[in-house]
């Protein structure tokens, strides 16, 4: 970030060299760590004391920075570095000739770097530092094209929505850290494993506040409203944000503090708050993709839905299931966003109404986009099938069968809207202007590379299957403290797998039947219109209206009422008290002091002086 600010404009590629070089170094090192963790396992925690905060109830609180190196942080570090490097390379081609390119790569580096600080954090305080760095960088990048006021509003919306949620994160960190006298994740998880009374006293309130913070970053209902508007930024930003950085931070926080939720889940009922929110997010937010015309917004709503799957999995006790879906999702969602960016780069429009028939002109983009879509839809043997199937198996095992069927219905919706996106974008006749063309190699090569793990990554954690002496993803993931109650299926539940697979195939078939026939315009082609439901979806369930109404009420009638109360009530009270005090002061000073007390003493001194003069004579 600092090097690009200093030297970016002097570089041939506007500072992209520094950004790509930094990510390449991180990828090499995280790959070494990943391999070491596969072969021998790594648990290392390093703290540097920065300041002594002071004593609290006899305990010394220390502000420390450092890093934690274990299965969870290594996995996240590698995913951020791998996906980030490919997205940075892609951005060189995508941003070529654009405005403020050095500033873009500087802010983009800050974005990735803050996420690496976050996932390597050994304690809640450092996590908050990285968390806020990611939020700041996202604000700068979402509003990158600030010449358009709508983009500015989108950046503000993302920033302010996350600031509201961050209040929960910070208060939750304070409650949990102060309760046990230590902000380190090791201490928090150890206290949870020991069922500490001190931690138990704040487990519900602190845990719920941390979850509220995660709801903002990971766009859980109803805090999801910022994420679709975040598409205002350049497409590489969308790809990295949705695949491996900002939106996964909330899932990472829930995983890192997993023992806190497991140890006290049955006592305080915190799951009863978390699971319904996750299930609503995975299903209801996926429906919003059915009516989106902007191809990036289709993928944005898809991300919100998939984050709902991850959050639900962690909430029901599926530590590994949720994180494995985060792992596979990073590949195919980055692939889909970069594919969408390739299309936008070719047709100069985000709207699918300006697309159609692009499979002939853009074969590499088309086939890689199809691979990403099929993986997202959960079709065997692609990566998304295995990770989503493990979530369904975990929900069934933990007794949340009703919610499991909602998740299966969500798989149908996912396949349906992705088939719609493919049909409208790549099939039929071209509805736009100009002559679309395949993107340059600097953009298509990352697509091809990402397509590989989108296909094969699921085999890293097939239940009951280990890769020889290397084990599998469950073994590599590990944890600083072994998660309590984390369910690991011993084999594939083929009954559930068939249900999930049937839902995905059914969504593809129905989507193809409805949207593949060509028409003169995309509006005619996208003819599906369900009364009541579609108007409701187009207004985002009126959640945005409610949020804007709240902001409008706060900035309008409430602000005016507050101003009136301040001016005519509080000010009058203060001024009245002030006037009374001034009057009392004048009365005391002029009446009692000057004329009273001073008069008496002056009179007495005059009598004494006169008597003295007479007596002297």
N, C-alpha and C positions, 0 to 999 in steps of 0.2 A: 504493500500500500504506500509506504513512505518513499520507496525507490521510484515508483511510477509517478508520484506527485513531483518528485525532484527532477527525474530524468526522462519521463515518459514521452514528452513532446520531441525529444532529440532522437528517439529510437525509431528504427525503420518501421516497426509494427506498433508504434504508439505505446510502447510499454508492455505489450502482450508477452514479450520475451520474459520479463520478470515474473509475470503472473503464471505463465506456463512452467517456467523453471522452478518456481517455488512449489507448485503442485506436483511436479515430477519428483522432486526431492522427497516430498511427503509420501508419495505413492511408493517409491522405492523402499523407504524406511518402514512404512506400514506393512508392506508386503513381506519384508524380513520378519517383522513382529508376528504377522499372521501365520507364517510358516513355522516359526518357533512355537507359537501357541498350539498349532496343530500337532506338533511332534512331542512337546514336553510340557506345555502349559506354562503360562506366565501370570504371576500375581506380584505386582510391584507397586508400591505407593511411596511417593516422595513429597515431603512438605518443606517449605521454607517459611520461617516466621518473618512476617512483615511488620507487625505491630502488636502490642499488647492492648487489647480492648479494655480490660479492667476486670474487676471482681464482680461476680454476680452470685449472690447467695453462697459465698465462700468458695466459688469456683472461678478459676482464672480463664478468661476467654481470650483466645489468640486468633488474630487475622493471619491466615496462611495462604500461600499460593503454591502450586506444584503440579503434579500429574498423577493420575492413576492408570496403570497399565494392567488390564485384565481382559478376559474374553470379550466383554461387552464393549469396552472402550476401543479395543483393537479392531473389532468388527466395524464399529461406527467410523473410526479413523480411516480405515481402508476404504469403506464405501464413499465417504466424502472425498477422499483423495482420488479414487479411481474415476468416479462419475465426474468429479470436478475437473480433472485433467482433460477428459474428453470434451466436456462442455466448454472449457477455456479454449481448446484448439478449434472447436466448432465456431466459437464466437469471433475468431480472427476473420473467417470468411463472412459470417453473418453481419458483422459490424463494419466491414470494409466500406470506406467512403461515407460512413455515418458521421454524425456530429459528436463532438466531445469524446472521442474514442479513448484518449489517455485517461480521462476522468472515469469513463465506464470501467476500464480494467482496474483502476485504482479502487473504486468502490466495490467491484466484484471480488477483488482480492481481500478487501476488508470483510466482505460477506463470508467467504470461505474460511478465512483465518479465524474469525470470531466463532464459527461453528467448531473448528478444531480446538479452540480454547475451551469451549463448552463441553465437548465430549471427553476431553482429557482431564476435566476438573476433578480433583479429589474431594471437594467440599462444596457446600451449597453456595458459599459466597463467590467462589470463582465461577461456578456455573451461572450465577446471576450476571457476572461481568460479561461472559461470553454471550449469554442470553440477550443482554441489552445491546451488545455490539452487533449481533445478528439483526435485532430490531431496527437499529439505526441504519445499517447498511441497506436493509430491505426498503426502508422509507426513501433513501436516496435513489435506489434503483427502480422502484415502482414508479416514482415521479421523475424518472430520468428525462423524459420528453416533456419538460415543464412548460414548454410553449403552449401546450394544449391544457386548458384549465381542468378538463375532465381527468387528465393524468395527475394533476396536482391534487385534486380531490381524492383520487384513488390512493395516492401515497399517504395523505392525511388520514383517510379512513383506516388504512392498515395500521398506521402508527398509533392512532388514538385507541382503536379497538384493542390492540395489544397492550397499550399502557393500562387500560382498565383491568385486563387480566393479570398484568404484572404486579398490580397491588396485591392480588391473592398470593402470587409466588413469593413476594418479599415478606409479607406477613406470615405466611406458612413457614418460611425458612426461619424467621425470627422465633416463632413459637416452638418449633421442633428443636432448633439449635440451642435455645436458652433453656429448654426443659432438661436436656441432658448435659448441657455445658460444653458442647462440642458440635461444630458444624460439619465435620467430615462425614462422608457417606459410610465409611467403615463403622464409625461410632453409632450412627443412626441405625444402620442395619443390625449391628451387634446388640443394641438396646432392644430392637424389635424382636430379634431371635430369642433374647433372654426375657421377653415379655416384661420389660421394665415398667414399674409403676409410674415413674416420672414421665416416660414417653406415653404410656397409656392415658395419662391425664389430658394430653393434648392430641392424641392420635386422630380423633375424629375431626376436630376443628383444624388442626395443622394439616392433616392429610387432605381434607376437603379444599383448603385454601391452595395447597400445592396443585391439586387437580384443577382448580379454577384457573390457575396460571397456565397449566398444560392445555386447557380448553381453548385459550386464546391462540397460543402458538400453533397447536395442531388442529385448529379450526373445527372444534366440536360444536354442535348445535347448542345454543343459537349464536355462538361467537364465530361462526363460519363466514359471516357476511363480508369480511375483508378479503378473503382469498380469491373469489372470482374477479374482483376489481383489481387484484394484484397483476392481472394479465396486461395492464397498461404498460408495464416495463418491457424491455427488449426480451425476445423469446429465450435466449440463453439464461436469463435471470429466472424466468418461469421454470425452465427445465431443472436448474440446480435447486431452486427453492422447493419445488414439488417432489423432487426425487430423493435428495440426500441431505438437505440442510434444514432450513427454518422450520418447516412444518413437521419434521420428524423430531424436533427438539422436545416437544411435549411428551411424545411416546417414550423417548429416551429417559426423561425425568421420571415417568411412572415406572419404567423398568429399573432404573437405578435405585429407586426407593421402594421397590416391590415388596420386600419383607415388611415394611411398615404397614402396607395395606393387607397383606396376608395375615399377619399376626393378630390384628385387631378387627378383621373383617366380620367375624361372627358376633363380636361384642357390640360394635357401634353401628352396624348396618351401613357402612360407607359404600359397599357394593351396590346397594339399592339406589344410590344416587348416580353412580358411575355407569352401570350397565345400561339402563334405559337411555341415557344420553348417547352412549356409543351406538346403540342399536338404531335409535332415531337418525343419527348421523349417517350410518351406513346405508340405510334404505331411503329415507325421505330426501336426503341430499343428492342421491343418485338419480332420483326422478327428475331433478332440475335439469340434468343434462339432456333430457328428451326434447326440450324446447329451446335450447341454446343454438344460435346460428353461428356465433363466433367459435371457430374450431378450438381455440385455446380455452375458451370457457367450458366447452364440453369436457376437456381434459381436466380443467380445474375442479369442476363438480365431481368428476371421477375421483380425483385425489381426495377430496373431502370425504367421499364415501369410503374409500379404502382406508383412510385414517380412522374412520369409524370402526372398521373391522379390527384394526390393530388395537385401538383403545378398548374395545369390547373384549378382545382376547386377553389382554393384560388384566382387565378388571375381573374376569371370571376365574383367573388363576393360570392362564396360559402364557406364562413368561416367554417361553421359547417360541410358541406359536405366533404371538404378536410380533416378536422381533424377527422371526424368519420371514414373515410377510413384509416387514419393513425392508429386509435385505433384498428379496426378489423384486419387490415393487420399485425399488430404486432403479433397477436396470430397465424394466419395460416402461416405466413412466418417463424416465429421461429419454428413452428411445422415442416415445410417442411425442413428447414436446419438441424434441429436435426435428422429428419428422414433420410436425406441424409447422415449425419454423422454416424448414426447407420449402414447404408448399407456399407459405406466406412470402418467402423470398422470391419465389417464381411468379406468383400472380399479383403480388403487391396488395393483398387484401387478407383480412382475418376471417371474413365471412364466407361460409360455405355456399351462400347464394351466388358467389362469384367463382365457384369452382365447378368440378365435374369433369370426368374423362381424363384425369391427369395420369392414370396408370401407364398410358402409352408414352407420354412425354417424360415421366419421372419414374422409371422402373425401379431404381434402387430405393428411392423414397417410398414408393408404393409397397414393395415387398417387405421392407423393414417395418413399415407402419402396420402392415397386416400381422407380422410376427408379434409386435408389441400388443396389438389389440387382442389377438387370440390368447396370449399369455395373461393379459388383464382379465379376460373373460373366464379364465380358469379351465381351459381345455387341456386335457392330457395329451402329450407328455410335457407341455410347456411349464415354465417355472411357476406361474401363478396358480396352477392346479394344485401343486403339492402344498404350497403355503396356505392357500385358502382352505384346502381340505383339512389341514391340521387344526385350523381355527374352528371349523365345524365339529370336528371330533372332540375338541376340548370342551366346547359348549355343551355337547351332548353328554360327555362324561361327567361334567360338573352339575348336571341337572337343569340346565337352562334350555330345555327342548323347544319351548315356544319361541324364544329369541332365536334359536338355531334356524327355525323355519323362516323367520323374517330374513335372516342372513342368506338363506338359500334363495329366497325371492329376490334379494338384492343382487345375487349372481345373475339371475335372469335379466334384471334391469340393466346391469353392466354390459352384458353381451348384446342386448337390444340397442342401447344407445351407441355403442362402438360400431355395430354393423351399420347403423344409420349414418354415422360419420364417414365410414369407408365408402358407402354407396354414394353419398352426396358429393364426396370429395374426388373420388377416383373413378367412378363409373358414370355412364351416361355421356352426354356431350358437354363440352366446355362452355360455361355460361359467362365467363369473364371477358376481359379485353386483353389485347396483346397476344404474345406467343410464349406460353410457359415453357420452361426448359429445366433439365436436371441441374441440381446445385453442383458447385465445384467439389473436387475431391476432399478439400479441407473440411467440408461439411458432411459429405456422404460417408467418409471413412469412419468417423465416430458412430454413425448410424449402424454400419456393418459390425463394428466391434461390439456395440451394445446389444445387437441382436443375438449374439452368441450366448451370453449369460441369461438373456430373456428366454432362451430355449432350455438350457442345460442346468441352470442354477438350482432348480427344484430337486435334482438328484443328490444334492449335498445333504439333504435331511429326510430321505425316504424312511418312514418308520420301520425300525427293525433292520435297516441296511447300514452297514459301516464300510468305509472306504479303506479296508484293510487295517493296518496299524494306525492310520490317521484318524480313525473314528468318523464322526459326522458333525454337522453344524451344532447339534445339541451339546456334544462334547466340547467343541471349541468355544462355544459361547460362555459356558461356565458362569460364575458370578463371584463377587468378592466374598459374599456369604451365599451358600447354596439356597436358592429361592425355596421358600416353604410352600408346599402344595403345588408346585409346578408340575403339570401333567405331561407325561411323555408317552404317546401311544406306541405300543410295541409292534403294531402292524397297521396297515391301511384298513380303515373301516370301509369296506367296499360298498356297503349299503348306502352310507352317507355319500361316498364318492360318486356313486351312480346318480343319486338325487342331485348333487351339485353339478355334475357333468350334464345331466338332462336339462337342468335349468339353463346352463350356459348354451347348450346346443339349441334349446327351444328359443332362447332370445335371439340367437343368430338367424335361425330359420325365419322367425316372424319378422325380424328387422329386414331381412333380405326380401321377403315377399312384399313388404309394404313400401320399401324405399328404393329398390333396384330399378323398377320400371322408369324409363326416361320420360321427361315432359319438356315443354318449351322453356319453362322456368323452374328454378329450384323451389319456389313457393308452391307451385302446382304439384311438384314431385313430393315435397314434404307436406303431404295433405292430411296426415293423421291429426285429428282434432277431437279430443275427448271433452265433452261439455263439463263444466265446473272444474275438472281437474286441470286442464291446460291453462285456462285463465289464472287459476290459483298458482300454478307453477311459474307462469310468466311474471308474476308479481312476487316470486320467491316467498310464497306463503305469507306475504305482507310483512315479513320480518324487517326488510329494509325500510318499508314505510313506517313501521313502528319505531325503528331506530332513528330515522330522520325526524319523526314526530317528537320523539323524546329530546333529540338535540334541538329541534325548533322550539319546543316548549321551554326547554332550559334556557336557550338563548333569547327567547321572546317573552311570553307572558311571565314566566317565572323570574327572569332577569328584571323585567319591568316592575313586577310586584316587589322583588327584593330591593330594587332601587327606591321605590316609593316608601317602603317600610323603613329603609335606612334614612331617607331624607326627611320624612315627615314624622316618624315615630322615634327611631333611635337618636337621630340628630336633635330632635326637640327635647327628648329626655336629657341627653348630654348637655345641650345648651341651657335647658332649664336648671339643671343641677349646677352648671357653671355659673349662671346668673345668680342663683340663690347663694352660692358660695361667695361670689363677688360682693353681693349685697351684705351678707353676713360679715364678710371681711371689712367692708367699709364701716358697718355699724360698730363692729368690735374695735376697729382702729380709731375712728373718729369719735365715737360716742364713749365707749368704755375706756379706751386707752388714753386718747388725747385729752378729752374733756373730763373724764372721770378720774382715772388713776393719776395721769399726769397733772390734772388740775389740783387734786388733793396734795400731791407731793410738792407742786409748785407753790400752792397756798401755804403749806406748812413751812417751806423754806423761806417764803416771803415774811411770814410772821416771825420765824427765828431770826432772820436778818434784821427786821425792824426792832425786835426786842434786843438783839445784840447791840445794835447801834445806839438805842436809848440807854442801855445799861452801861455802855462804854462812856457815854457822855456823863 
